[in-house]
Amino acid sequence: MKEFLSNENIKFLYLDITENMLNLKNFLKYRDTAPEFDEIKKAGRVGLPCIVINNGEEIVFDKDLLNLEELRIK
């Protein structure tokens, strides 16, 4: 996912949830409260990778569903 976003000239912050507890805690906050994760949790999946846009305004699991024009660095 990192390579895809970089190749598309999209500015992003990459967080590895295994790097520290704060990253894991932030991910779990989204996973436990965002409705986008409901079906994923029902299926027993984790929900990674995912792209969180604008502090949770949108959460995308499939890069093909991204509106790349809106996200590109201008």
N, CA, C, O and CB atoms as a CASP TS submission, in Angstrom:
PFRMAT TS
TARGET T0000
AUTHOR 0000-0000-0000
METHOD Language model
MODEL 1
PARENT N/A
ATOM      1  N   MET     1       0.823  -1.186   0.000  1.00  0.00           N
ATOM      2  CA  MET     1       0.000   0.000   0.000  1.00  0.00           C
ATOM      3  C   MET     1       0.871   1.254   0.000  1.00  0.00           C
ATOM      4  O   MET     1       0.560   2.225  -0.691  1.00  0.00           O
ATOM      5  CB  MET     1      -0.938  -0.004   1.203  1.00  0.00           C
ATOM      6  N   LYS     2       1.969   1.239   0.779  1.00  0.00           N
ATOM      7  CA  LYS     2       2.866   2.397   0.817  1.00  0.00           C
ATOM      8  C   LYS     2       3.398   2.711  -0.579  1.00  0.00           C
ATOM      9  O   LYS     2       3.414   3.865  -1.008  1.00  0.00           O
ATOM     10  CB  LYS     2       4.036   2.144   1.789  1.00  0.00           C
ATOM     11  N   GLU     3       3.828   1.675  -1.272  1.00  0.00           N
ATOM     12  CA  GLU     3       4.394   1.865  -2.611  1.00  0.00           C
ATOM     13  C   GLU     3       3.337   2.415  -3.566  1.00  0.00           C
ATOM     14  O   GLU     3       3.628   3.305  -4.366  1.00  0.00           O
ATOM     15  CB  GLU     3       4.963   0.535  -3.154  1.00  0.00           C
ATOM     16  N   PHE     4       2.129   1.897  -3.489  1.00  0.00           N
ATOM     17  CA  PHE     4       1.043   2.365  -4.345  1.00  0.00           C
ATOM     18  C   PHE     4       0.789   3.856  -4.122  1.00  0.00           C
ATOM     19  O   PHE     4       0.729   4.622  -5.084  1.00  0.00           O
ATOM     20  CB  PHE     4      -0.241   1.556  -4.078  1.00  0.00           C
ATOM     21  N   LEU     5       0.642   4.271  -2.871  1.00  0.00           N
ATOM     22  CA  LEU     5       0.370   5.674  -2.565  1.00  0.00           C
ATOM     23  C   LEU     5       1.528   6.574  -3.010  1.00  0.00           C
ATOM     24  O   LEU     5       1.305   7.660  -3.546  1.00  0.00           O
ATOM     25  CB  LEU     5       0.115   5.848  -1.062  1.00  0.00           C
ATOM     26  N   SER     6       2.740   6.125  -2.790  1.00  0.00           N
ATOM     27  CA  SER     6       3.905   6.905  -3.224  1.00  0.00           C
ATOM     28  C   SER     6       3.934   7.051  -4.738  1.00  0.00           C
ATOM     29  O   SER     6       4.167   8.142  -5.260  1.00  0.00           O
ATOM     30  CB  SER     6       5.201   6.248  -2.739  1.00  0.00           C
ATOM     31  N   ASN     7       3.699   5.960  -5.430  1.00  0.00           N
ATOM     32  CA  ASN     7       3.703   5.989  -6.901  1.00  0.00           C
ATOM     33  C   ASN     7       2.613   6.882  -7.460  1.00  0.00           C
ATOM     34  O   ASN     7       2.752   7.422  -8.557  1.00  0.00           O
ATOM     35  CB  ASN     7       3.539   4.588  -7.455  1.00  0.00           C
ATOM     36  N   GLU     8       1.530   7.042  -6.715  1.00  0.00           N
ATOM     37  CA  GLU     8       0.420   7.901  -7.158  1.00  0.00           C
ATOM     38  C   GLU     8       0.579   9.344  -6.677  1.00  0.00           C
ATOM     39  O   GLU     8      -0.319  10.167  -6.857  1.00  0.00           O
ATOM     40  CB  GLU     8      -0.911   7.339  -6.656  1.00  0.00           C
ATOM     41  N   ASN     9       1.730   9.646  -6.063  1.00  0.00           N
ATOM     42  CA  ASN     9       2.038  10.998  -5.586  1.00  0.00           C
ATOM     43  C   ASN     9       1.007  11.486  -4.564  1.00  0.00           C
ATOM     44  O   ASN     9       0.521  12.615  -4.631  1.00  0.00           O
ATOM     45  CB  ASN     9       2.102  11.973  -6.768  1.00  0.00           C
ATOM     46  N   ILE    10       0.695  10.607  -3.624  1.00  0.00           N
ATOM     47  CA  ILE    10      -0.264  10.923  -2.573  1.00  0.00           C
ATOM     48  C   ILE    10       0.491  11.066  -1.256  1.00  0.00           C
ATOM     49  O   ILE    10       1.236  10.173  -0.854  1.00  0.00           O
ATOM     50  CB  ILE    10      -1.372   9.828  -2.468  1.00  0.00           C
ATOM     51  N   LYS    11       0.291  12.184  -0.601  1.00  0.00           N
ATOM     52  CA  LYS    11       0.924  12.436   0.690  1.00  0.00           C
ATOM     53  C   LYS    11       0.213  11.586   1.742  1.00  0.00           C
ATOM     54  O   LYS    11      -1.016  11.567   1.807  1.00  0.00           O
ATOM     55  CB  LYS    11       0.874  13.962   1.065  1.00  0.00           C
ATOM     56  N   PHE    12       0.995  10.883   2.565  1.00  0.00           N
ATOM     57  CA  PHE    12       0.393  10.039   3.583  1.00  0.00           C
ATOM     58  C   PHE    12       1.342   9.849   4.744  1.00  0.00           C
ATOM     59  O   PHE    12       2.549  10.059   4.624  1.00  0.00           O
ATOM     60  CB  PHE    12      -0.003   8.691   3.000  1.00  0.00           C
ATOM     61  N   LEU    13       0.787   9.457   5.850  1.00  0.00           N
ATOM     62  CA  LEU    13       1.554   9.089   7.034  1.00  0.00           C
ATOM     63  C   LEU    13       1.347   7.597   7.231  1.00  0.00           C
ATOM     64  O   LEU    13       0.218   7.137   7.405  1.00  0.00           O
ATOM     65  CB  LEU    13       1.116   9.918   8.311  1.00  0.00           C
ATOM     66  N   TYR    14       2.426   6.852   7.204  1.00  0.00           N
ATOM     67  CA  TYR    14       2.350   5.404   7.373  1.00  0.00           C
ATOM     68  C   TYR    14       2.578   5.073   8.839  1.00  0.00           C
ATOM     69  O   TYR    14       3.570   5.498   9.430  1.00  0.00           O
ATOM     70  CB  TYR    14       3.387   4.674   6.470  1.00  0.00           C
ATOM     71  N   LEU    15       1.670   4.324   9.416  1.00  0.00           N
ATOM     72  CA  LEU    15       1.827   3.880  10.793  1.00  0.00           C
ATOM     73  C   LEU    15       1.820   2.362  10.849  1.00  0.00           C
ATOM     74  O   LEU    15       0.918   1.714  10.319  1.00  0.00           O
ATOM     75  CB  LEU    15       0.717   4.459  11.686  1.00  0.00           C
ATOM     76  N   ASP    16       2.823   1.806  11.490  1.00  0.00           N
ATOM     77  CA  ASP    16       2.939   0.365  11.691  1.00  0.00           C
ATOM     78  C   ASP    16       2.413   0.069  13.093  1.00  0.00           C
ATOM     79  O   ASP    16       2.998   0.517  14.080  1.00  0.00           O
ATOM     80  CB  ASP    16       4.431  -0.138  11.509  1.00  0.00           C
ATOM     81  N   ILE    17       1.323  -0.676  13.189  1.00  0.00           N
ATOM     82  CA  ILE    17       0.712  -0.922  14.498  1.00  0.00           C
ATOM     83  C   ILE    17       1.580  -1.795  15.396  1.00  0.00           C
ATOM     84  O   ILE    17       1.331  -1.876  16.599  1.00  0.00           O
ATOM     85  CB  ILE    17      -0.641  -1.571  14.320  1.00  0.00           C
ATOM     86  N   THR    18       2.595  -2.450  14.831  1.00  0.00           N
ATOM     87  CA  THR    18       3.486  -3.272  15.655  1.00  0.00           C
ATOM     88  C   THR    18       4.682  -2.475  16.167  1.00  0.00           C
ATOM     89  O   THR    18       5.486  -2.991  16.945  1.00  0.00           O
ATOM     90  CB  THR    18       3.973  -4.479  14.858  1.00  0.00           C
ATOM     91  N   GLU    19       4.802  -1.227  15.736  1.00  0.00           N
ATOM     92  CA  GLU    19       5.952  -0.398  16.131  1.00  0.00           C
ATOM     93  C   GLU    19       5.881   0.042  17.587  1.00  0.00           C
ATOM     94  O   GLU    19       6.890   0.042  18.292  1.00  0.00           O
ATOM     95  CB  GLU    19       6.042   0.828  15.240  1.00  0.00           C
ATOM     96  N   ASN    20       4.676   0.419  18.039  1.00  0.00           N
ATOM     97  CA  ASN    20       4.533   0.847  19.430  1.00  0.00           C
ATOM     98  C   ASN    20       3.066   0.760  19.843  1.00  0.00           C
ATOM     99  O   ASN    20       2.175   0.584  19.013  1.00  0.00           O
ATOM    100  CB  ASN    20       5.071   2.292  19.623  1.00  0.00           C
ATOM    101  N   MET    21       2.848   0.885  21.120  1.00  0.00           N
ATOM    102  CA  MET    21       1.483   0.755  21.657  1.00  0.00           C
ATOM    103  C   MET    21       0.571   1.899  21.218  1.00  0.00           C
ATOM    104  O   MET    21      -0.628   1.690  21.035  1.00  0.00           O
ATOM    105  CB  MET    21       1.525   0.697  23.178  1.00  0.00           C
ATOM    106  N   LEU    22       1.115   3.096  21.046  1.00  0.00           N
ATOM    107  CA  LEU    22       0.296   4.224  20.624  1.00  0.00           C
ATOM    108  C   LEU    22      -0.310   3.974  19.244  1.00  0.00           C
ATOM    109  O   LEU    22      -1.493   4.240  19.028  1.00  0.00           O
ATOM    110  CB  LEU    22       1.127   5.511  20.613  1.00  0.00           C
ATOM    111  N   ASN    23       0.493   3.465  18.310  1.00  0.00           N
ATOM    112  CA  ASN    23      -0.036   3.158  16.978  1.00  0.00           C
ATOM    113  C   ASN    23      -1.121   2.093  17.045  1.00  0.00           C
ATOM    114  O   ASN    23      -2.152   2.215  16.384  1.00  0.00           O
ATOM    115  CB  ASN    23       1.089   2.696  16.049  1.00  0.00           C
ATOM    116  N   LEU    24      -0.903   1.061  17.829  1.00  0.00           N
ATOM    117  CA  LEU    24      -1.904   0.003  17.994  1.00  0.00           C
ATOM    118  C   LEU    24      -3.173   0.569  18.625  1.00  0.00           C
ATOM    119  O   LEU    24      -4.278   0.265  18.177  1.00  0.00           O
ATOM    120  CB  LEU    24      -1.343  -1.151  18.859  1.00  0.00           C
ATOM    121  N   LYS    25      -3.021   1.380  19.648  1.00  0.00           N
ATOM    122  CA  LYS    25      -4.167   1.968  20.336  1.00  0.00           C
ATOM    123  C   LYS    25      -4.988   2.845  19.380  1.00  0.00           C
ATOM    124  O   LYS    25      -6.217   2.792  19.387  1.00  0.00           O
ATOM    125  CB  LYS    25      -3.696   2.795  21.548  1.00  0.00           C
ATOM    126  N   ASN    26      -4.308   3.645  18.565  1.00  0.00           N
ATOM    127  CA  ASN    26      -5.010   4.500  17.608  1.00  0.00           C
ATOM    128  C   ASN    26      -5.775   3.674  16.574  1.00  0.00           C
ATOM    129  O   ASN    26      -6.906   4.010  16.221  1.00  0.00           O
ATOM    130  CB  ASN    26      -4.019   5.429  16.903  1.00  0.00           C
ATOM    131  N   PHE    27      -5.162   2.596  16.091  1.00  0.00           N
ATOM    132  CA  PHE    27      -5.862   1.731  15.146  1.00  0.00           C
ATOM    133  C   PHE    27      -7.086   1.101  15.796  1.00  0.00           C
ATOM    134  O   PHE    27      -8.167   1.083  15.207  1.00  0.00           O
ATOM    135  CB  PHE    27      -4.923   0.642  14.618  1.00  0.00           C
ATOM    136  N   LEU    28      -6.917   0.585  17.008  1.00  0.00           N
ATOM    137  CA  LEU    28      -8.037  -0.079  17.683  1.00  0.00           C
ATOM    138  C   LEU    28      -9.179   0.885  17.956  1.00  0.00           C
ATOM    139  O   LEU    28     -10.340   0.478  17.961  1.00  0.00           O
ATOM    140  CB  LEU    28      -7.570  -0.707  18.989  1.00  0.00           C
ATOM    141  N   LYS    29      -8.875   2.138  18.181  1.00  0.00           N
ATOM    142  CA  LYS    29      -9.927   3.148  18.374  1.00  0.00           C
ATOM    143  C   LYS    29     -10.810   3.218  17.129  1.00  0.00           C
ATOM    144  O   LYS    29     -12.036   3.220  17.231  1.00  0.00           O
ATOM    145  CB  LYS    29      -9.307   4.545  18.679  1.00  0.00           C
ATOM    146  N   TYR    30     -10.185   3.275  15.964  1.00  0.00           N
ATOM    147  CA  TYR    30     -10.963   3.288  14.717  1.00  0.00           C
ATOM    148  C   TYR    30     -11.707   1.968  14.545  1.00  0.00           C
ATOM    149  O   TYR    30     -12.900   1.957  14.241  1.00  0.00           O
ATOM    150  CB  TYR    30     -10.042   3.547  13.498  1.00  0.00           C
ATOM    151  N   ARG    31     -11.003   0.863  14.741  1.00  0.00           N
ATOM    152  CA  ARG    31     -11.599  -0.451  14.511  1.00  0.00           C
ATOM    153  C   ARG    31     -12.797  -0.702  15.423  1.00  0.00           C
ATOM    154  O   ARG    31     -13.779  -1.315  15.006  1.00  0.00           O
ATOM    155  CB  ARG    31     -10.557  -1.540  14.718  1.00  0.00           C
ATOM    156  N   ASP    32     -12.719  -0.239  16.642  1.00  0.00           N
ATOM    157  CA  ASP    32     -13.782  -0.501  17.612  1.00  0.00           C
ATOM    158  C   ASP    32     -14.974   0.445  17.477  1.00  0.00           C
ATOM    159  O   ASP    32     -16.057   0.139  17.976  1.00  0.00           O
ATOM    160  CB  ASP    32     -13.227  -0.404  19.004  1.00  0.00           C
ATOM    161  N   THR    33     -14.795   1.585  16.813  1.00  0.00           N
ATOM    162  CA  THR    33     -15.874   2.570  16.769  1.00  0.00           C
ATOM    163  C   THR    33     -16.392   2.906  15.372  1.00  0.00           C
ATOM    164  O   THR    33     -17.534   3.345  15.238  1.00  0.00           O
ATOM    165  CB  THR    33     -15.414   3.814  17.414  1.00  0.00           C
ATOM    166  N   ALA    34     -15.597   2.714  14.348  1.00  0.00           N
ATOM    167  CA  ALA    34     -16.012   3.104  12.999  1.00  0.00           C
ATOM    168  C   ALA    34     -16.897   2.032  12.363  1.00  0.00           C
ATOM    169  O   ALA    34     -16.533   0.856  12.359  1.00  0.00           O
ATOM    170  CB  ALA    34     -14.784   3.363  12.116  1.00  0.00           C
ATOM    171  N   PRO    35     -18.049   2.423  11.829  1.00  0.00           N
ATOM    172  CA  PRO    35     -18.958   1.443  11.222  1.00  0.00           C
ATOM    173  C   PRO    35     -18.370   0.742   9.999  1.00  0.00           C
ATOM    174  O   PRO    35     -18.832  -0.336   9.625  1.00  0.00           O
ATOM    175  CB  PRO    35     -20.242   2.121  10.831  1.00  0.00           C
ATOM    176  N   GLU    36     -17.372   1.334   9.383  1.00  0.00           N
ATOM    177  CA  GLU    36     -16.730   0.698   8.219  1.00  0.00           C
ATOM    178  C   GLU    36     -16.122  -0.651   8.580  1.00  0.00           C
ATOM    179  O   GLU    36     -15.938  -1.498   7.706  1.00  0.00           O
ATOM    180  CB  GLU    36     -15.645   1.612   7.641  1.00  0.00           C
ATOM    181  N   PHE    37     -15.814  -0.859   9.835  1.00  0.00           N
ATOM    182  CA  PHE    37     -15.200  -2.114  10.279  1.00  0.00           C
ATOM    183  C   PHE    37     -16.218  -3.176  10.679  1.00  0.00           C
ATOM    184  O   PHE    37     -15.826  -4.309  10.960  1.00  0.00           O
ATOM    185  CB  PHE    37     -14.283  -1.845  11.439  1.00  0.00           C
ATOM    186  N   ASP    38     -17.504  -2.856  10.716  1.00  0.00           N
ATOM    187  CA  ASP    38     -18.505  -3.808  11.207  1.00  0.00           C
ATOM    188  C   ASP    38     -18.478  -5.137  10.460  1.00  0.00           C
ATOM    189  O   ASP    38     -18.409  -6.196  11.085  1.00  0.00           O
ATOM    190  CB  ASP    38     -19.884  -3.201  11.100  1.00  0.00           C
ATOM    191  N   GLU    39     -18.530  -5.095   9.151  1.00  0.00           N
ATOM    192  CA  GLU    39     -18.539  -6.343   8.368  1.00  0.00           C
ATOM    193  C   GLU    39     -17.221  -7.097   8.506  1.00  0.00           C
ATOM    194  O   GLU    39     -17.204  -8.328   8.532  1.00  0.00           O
ATOM    195  CB  GLU    39     -18.812  -6.045   6.886  1.00  0.00           C
ATOM    196  N   ILE    40     -16.143  -6.371   8.593  1.00  0.00           N
ATOM    197  CA  ILE    40     -14.826  -6.994   8.751  1.00  0.00           C
ATOM    198  C   ILE    40     -14.763  -7.743  10.079  1.00  0.00           C
ATOM    199  O   ILE    40     -14.284  -8.875  10.137  1.00  0.00           O
ATOM    200  CB  ILE    40     -13.699  -5.929   8.675  1.00  0.00           C
ATOM    201  N   LYS    41     -15.246  -7.108  11.140  1.00  0.00           N
ATOM    202  CA  LYS    41     -15.231  -7.768  12.451  1.00  0.00           C
ATOM    203  C   LYS    41     -16.157  -8.981  12.458  1.00  0.00           C
ATOM    204  O   LYS    41     -15.818 -10.009  13.046  1.00  0.00           O
ATOM    205  CB  LYS    41     -15.647  -6.779  13.559  1.00  0.00           C
ATOM    206  N   LYS    42     -17.311  -8.879  11.819  1.00  0.00           N
ATOM    207  CA  LYS    42     -18.234 -10.020  11.752  1.00  0.00           C
ATOM    208  C   LYS    42     -17.594 -11.207  11.059  1.00  0.00           C
ATOM    209  O   LYS    42     -17.868 -12.359  11.396  1.00  0.00           O
ATOM    210  CB  LYS    42     -19.517  -9.628  11.025  1.00  0.00           C
ATOM    211  N   ALA    43     -16.730 -10.914  10.076  1.00  0.00           N
ATOM    212  CA  ALA    43     -16.052 -11.976   9.328  1.00  0.00           C
ATOM    213  C   ALA    43     -14.822 -12.497  10.073  1.00  0.00           C
ATOM    214  O   ALA    43     -14.151 -13.413   9.597  1.00  0.00           O
ATOM    215  CB  ALA    43     -15.644 -11.467   7.945  1.00  0.00           C
ATOM    216  N   GLY    44     -14.522 -11.917  11.244  1.00  0.00           N
ATOM    217  CA  GLY    44     -13.383 -12.369  12.032  1.00  0.00           C
ATOM    218  C   GLY    44     -12.049 -11.884  11.506  1.00  0.00           C
ATOM    219  O   GLY    44     -11.003 -12.450  11.827  1.00  0.00           O
ATOM    220  N   ARG    45     -12.084 -10.833  10.694  1.00  0.00           N
ATOM    221  CA  ARG    45     -10.843 -10.281  10.135  1.00  0.00           C
ATOM    222  C   ARG    45     -10.403  -9.076  10.953  1.00  0.00           C
ATOM    223  O   ARG    45     -11.169  -8.549  11.760  1.00  0.00           O
ATOM    224  CB  ARG    45     -11.033  -9.884   8.645  1.00  0.00           C
ATOM    225  N   VAL    46      -9.165  -8.643  10.741  1.00  0.00           N
ATOM    226  CA  VAL    46      -8.589  -7.541  11.502  1.00  0.00           C
ATOM    227  C   VAL    46      -8.951  -6.181  10.898  1.00  0.00           C
ATOM    228  O   VAL    46      -9.294  -5.247  11.623  1.00  0.00           O
ATOM    229  CB  VAL    46      -7.075  -7.691  11.572  1.00  0.00           C
ATOM    230  N   GLY    47      -8.874  -6.077   9.581  1.00  0.00           N
ATOM    231  CA  GLY    47      -9.165  -4.803   8.929  1.00  0.00           C
ATOM    232  C   GLY    47      -7.929  -4.073   8.454  1.00  0.00           C
ATOM    233  O   GLY    47      -7.942  -2.854   8.285  1.00  0.00           O
ATOM    234  N   LEU    48      -6.866  -4.819   8.241  1.00  0.00           N
ATOM    235  CA  LEU    48      -5.625  -4.246   7.732  1.00  0.00           C
ATOM    236  C   LEU    48      -5.262  -4.897   6.411  1.00  0.00           C
ATOM    237  O   LEU    48      -5.519  -6.088   6.237  1.00  0.00           O
ATOM    238  CB  LEU    48      -4.483  -4.417   8.749  1.00  0.00           C
ATOM    239  N   PRO    49      -4.689  -4.184   5.495  1.00  0.00           N
ATOM    240  CA  PRO    49      -4.395  -2.757   5.572  1.00  0.00           C
ATOM    241  C   PRO    49      -5.661  -1.927   5.371  1.00  0.00           C
ATOM    242  O   PRO    49      -6.651  -2.391   4.805  1.00  0.00           O
ATOM    243  CB  PRO    49      -3.338  -2.372   4.528  1.00  0.00           C
ATOM    244  N   CYS    50      -5.598  -0.715   5.841  1.00  0.00           N
ATOM    245  CA  CYS    50      -6.670   0.235   5.602  1.00  0.00           C
ATOM    246  C   CYS    50      -6.068   1.625   5.468  1.00  0.00           C
ATOM    247  O   CYS    50      -4.956   1.886   5.929  1.00  0.00           O
ATOM    248  CB  CYS    50      -7.724   0.191   6.741  1.00  0.00           C
ATOM    249  N   ILE    51      -6.811   2.494   4.841  1.00  0.00           N
ATOM    250  CA  ILE    51      -6.389   3.878   4.672  1.00  0.00           C
ATOM    251  C   ILE    51      -7.407   4.742   5.397  1.00  0.00           C
ATOM    252  O   ILE    51      -8.595   4.724   5.075  1.00  0.00           O
ATOM    253  CB  ILE    51      -6.269   4.275   3.150  1.00  0.00           C
ATOM    254  N   VAL    52      -6.933   5.493   6.372  1.00  0.00           N
ATOM    255  CA  VAL    52      -7.784   6.402   7.134  1.00  0.00           C
ATOM    256  C   VAL    52      -7.543   7.803   6.579  1.00  0.00           C
ATOM    257  O   VAL    52      -6.419   8.304   6.612  1.00  0.00           O
ATOM    258  CB  VAL    52      -7.482   6.329   8.690  1.00  0.00           C
ATOM    259  N   ILE    53      -8.587   8.425   6.077  1.00  0.00           N
ATOM    260  CA  ILE    53      -8.470   9.729   5.436  1.00  0.00           C
ATOM    261  C   ILE    53      -9.032  10.798   6.363  1.00  0.00           C
ATOM    262  O   ILE    53     -10.128  10.672   6.908  1.00  0.00           O
ATOM    263  CB  ILE    53      -9.205   9.745   4.072  1.00  0.00           C
ATOM    264  N   ASN    54      -8.240  11.856   6.522  1.00  0.00           N
ATOM    265  CA  ASN    54      -8.656  13.016   7.330  1.00  0.00           C
ATOM    266  C   ASN    54      -9.157  12.616   8.716  1.00  0.00           C
ATOM    267  O   ASN    54     -10.288  12.924   9.091  1.00  0.00           O
ATOM    268  CB  ASN    54      -9.745  13.791   6.604  1.00  0.00           C
ATOM    269  N   ASN    55      -8.316  11.938   9.456  1.00  0.00           N
ATOM    270  CA  ASN    55      -8.631  11.561  10.843  1.00  0.00           C
ATOM    271  C   ASN    55      -9.936  10.793  10.997  1.00  0.00           C
ATOM    272  O   ASN    55     -10.681  11.007  11.954  1.00  0.00           O
ATOM    273  CB  ASN    55      -8.692  12.788  11.693  1.00  0.00           C
ATOM    274  N   GLY    56     -10.208   9.904  10.060  1.00  0.00           N
ATOM    275  CA  GLY    56     -11.380   9.045  10.177  1.00  0.00           C
ATOM    276  C   GLY    56     -12.592   9.493   9.400  1.00  0.00           C
ATOM    277  O   GLY    56     -13.641   8.853   9.466  1.00  0.00           O
ATOM    278  N   GLU    57     -12.469  10.582   8.662  1.00  0.00           N
ATOM    279  CA  GLU    57     -13.587  11.057   7.832  1.00  0.00           C
ATOM    280  C   GLU    57     -14.021   9.967   6.848  1.00  0.00           C
ATOM    281  O   GLU    57     -15.200   9.827   6.524  1.00  0.00           O
ATOM    282  CB  GLU    57     -13.187  12.347   7.062  1.00  0.00           C
ATOM    283  N   GLU    58     -13.046   9.216   6.394  1.00  0.00           N
ATOM    284  CA  GLU    58     -13.316   8.097   5.483  1.00  0.00           C
ATOM    285  C   GLU    58     -12.289   7.014   5.767  1.00  0.00           C
ATOM    286  O   GLU    58     -11.126   7.316   6.037  1.00  0.00           O
ATOM    287  CB  GLU    58     -13.264   8.549   3.972  1.00  0.00           C
ATOM    288  N   ILE    59     -12.707   5.755   5.709  1.00  0.00           N
ATOM    289  CA  ILE    59     -11.807   4.627   5.874  1.00  0.00           C
ATOM    290  C   ILE    59     -12.004   3.712   4.677  1.00  0.00           C
ATOM    291  O   ILE    59     -13.121   3.293   4.372  1.00  0.00           O
ATOM    292  CB  ILE    59     -12.065   3.873   7.225  1.00  0.00           C
ATOM    293  N   VAL    60     -10.901   3.410   4.003  1.00  0.00           N
ATOM    294  CA  VAL    60     -10.948   2.645   2.755  1.00  0.00           C
ATOM    295  C   VAL    60     -10.094   1.393   2.915  1.00  0.00           C
ATOM    296  O   VAL    60      -8.983   1.454   3.443  1.00  0.00           O
ATOM    297  CB  VAL    60     -10.454   3.503   1.545  1.00  0.00           C
ATOM    298  N   PHE    61     -10.616   0.266   2.460  1.00  0.00           N
ATOM    299  CA  PHE    61      -9.900  -0.999   2.549  1.00  0.00           C
ATOM    300  C   PHE    61      -9.390  -1.470   1.194  1.00  0.00           C
ATOM    301  O   PHE    61      -8.517  -2.335   1.128  1.00  0.00           O
ATOM    302  CB  PHE    61     -10.794  -2.055   3.152  1.00  0.00           C
ATOM    303  N   ASP    62      -9.920  -0.914   0.122  1.00  0.00           N
ATOM    304  CA  ASP    62      -9.551  -1.323  -1.223  1.00  0.00           C
ATOM    305  C   ASP    62      -9.017  -0.102  -1.969  1.00  0.00           C
ATOM    306  O   ASP    62      -9.748   0.862  -2.198  1.00  0.00           O
ATOM    307  CB  ASP    62     -10.764  -1.958  -1.973  1.00  0.00           C
ATOM    308  N   LYS    63      -7.752  -0.150  -2.343  1.00  0.00           N
ATOM    309  CA  LYS    63      -7.141   1.006  -3.001  1.00  0.00           C
ATOM    310  C   LYS    63      -7.859   1.386  -4.291  1.00  0.00           C
ATOM    311  O   LYS    63      -7.781   2.537  -4.721  1.00  0.00           O
ATOM    312  CB  LYS    63      -5.682   0.721  -3.297  1.00  0.00           C
ATOM    313  N   ASP    64      -8.549   0.451  -4.906  1.00  0.00           N
ATOM    314  CA  ASP    64      -9.282   0.747  -6.141  1.00  0.00           C
ATOM    315  C   ASP    64     -10.495   1.645  -5.895  1.00  0.00           C
ATOM    316  O   ASP    64     -11.059   2.195  -6.840  1.00  0.00           O
ATOM    317  CB  ASP    64      -9.730  -0.549  -6.802  1.00  0.00           C
ATOM    318  N   LEU    65     -10.897   1.795  -4.640  1.00  0.00           N
ATOM    319  CA  LEU    65     -12.034   2.650  -4.300  1.00  0.00           C
ATOM    320  C   LEU    65     -11.622   4.073  -3.927  1.00  0.00           C
ATOM    321  O   LEU    65     -12.474   4.910  -3.625  1.00  0.00           O
ATOM    322  CB  LEU    65     -12.806   2.037  -3.161  1.00  0.00           C
ATOM    323  N   LEU    66     -10.315   4.347  -3.949  1.00  0.00           N
ATOM    324  CA  LEU    66      -9.824   5.677  -3.616  1.00  0.00           C
ATOM    325  C   LEU    66     -10.090   6.663  -4.750  1.00  0.00           C
ATOM    326  O   LEU    66      -9.980   6.313  -5.925  1.00  0.00           O
ATOM    327  CB  LEU    66      -8.332   5.626  -3.302  1.00  0.00           C
ATOM    328  N   ASN    67     -10.436   7.881  -4.394  1.00  0.00           N
ATOM    329  CA  ASN    67     -10.526   8.957  -5.370  1.00  0.00           C
ATOM    330  C   ASN    67      -9.141   9.601  -5.416  1.00  0.00           C
ATOM    331  O   ASN    67      -8.858  10.526  -4.655  1.00  0.00           O
ATOM    332  CB  ASN    67     -11.664  10.009  -4.998  1.00  0.00           C
ATOM    333  N   LEU    68      -8.286   9.113  -6.305  1.00  0.00           N
ATOM    334  CA  LEU    68      -6.897   9.539  -6.342  1.00  0.00           C
ATOM    335  C   LEU    68      -6.745  11.017  -6.659  1.00  0.00           C
ATOM    336  O   LEU    68      -5.839  11.664  -6.134  1.00  0.00           O
ATOM    337  CB  LEU    68      -6.143   8.728  -7.351  1.00  0.00           C
ATOM    338  N   GLU    69      -7.593  11.557  -7.491  1.00  0.00           N
ATOM    339  CA  GLU    69      -7.480  12.978  -7.842  1.00  0.00           C
ATOM    340  C   GLU    69      -7.646  13.874  -6.613  1.00  0.00           C
ATOM    341  O   GLU    69      -6.963  14.892  -6.499  1.00  0.00           O
ATOM    342  CB  GLU    69      -8.528  13.348  -8.902  1.00  0.00           C
ATOM    343  N   GLU    70      -8.524  13.515  -5.712  1.00  0.00           N
ATOM    344  CA  GLU    70      -8.731  14.309  -4.497  1.00  0.00           C
ATOM    345  C   GLU    70      -7.570  14.203  -3.535  1.00  0.00           C
ATOM    346  O   GLU    70      -7.340  15.112  -2.738  1.00  0.00           O
ATOM    347  CB  GLU    70      -9.996  13.881  -3.803  1.00  0.00           C
ATOM    348  N   LEU    71      -6.832  13.102  -3.598  1.00  0.00           N
ATOM    349  CA  LEU    71      -5.776  12.848  -2.639  1.00  0.00           C
ATOM    350  C   LEU    71      -4.386  13.246  -3.114  1.00  0.00           C
ATOM    351  O   LEU    71      -3.465  13.339  -2.303  1.00  0.00           O
ATOM    352  CB  LEU    71      -5.777  11.420  -2.288  1.00  0.00           C
ATOM    353  N   ARG    72      -4.218  13.479  -4.402  1.00  0.00           N
ATOM    354  CA  ARG    72      -2.891  13.793  -4.946  1.00  0.00           C
ATOM    355  C   ARG    72      -2.349  15.101  -4.410  1.00  0.00           C
ATOM    356  O   ARG    72      -3.093  16.045  -4.144  1.00  0.00           O
ATOM    357  CB  ARG    72      -2.944  13.852  -6.457  1.00  0.00           C
ATOM    358  N   ILE    73      -1.015  15.135  -4.254  1.00  0.00           N
ATOM    359  CA  ILE    73      -0.319  16.347  -3.845  1.00  0.00           C
ATOM    360  C   ILE    73      -0.415  17.357  -4.969  1.00  0.00           C
ATOM    361  O   ILE    73      -0.092  17.063  -6.120  1.00  0.00           O
ATOM    362  CB  ILE    73       1.163  16.057  -3.483  1.00  0.00           C
ATOM    363  N   LYS    74      -0.852  18.522  -4.628  1.00  0.00           N
ATOM    364  CA  LYS    74      -1.021  19.559  -5.654  1.00  0.00           C
ATOM    365  C   LYS    74       0.181  20.461  -5.683  1.00  0.00           C
ATOM    366  O   LYS    74       0.230  21.398  -6.480  1.00  0.00           O
ATOM    367  CB  LYS    74      -2.288  20.382  -5.406  1.00  0.00           C
TER
END
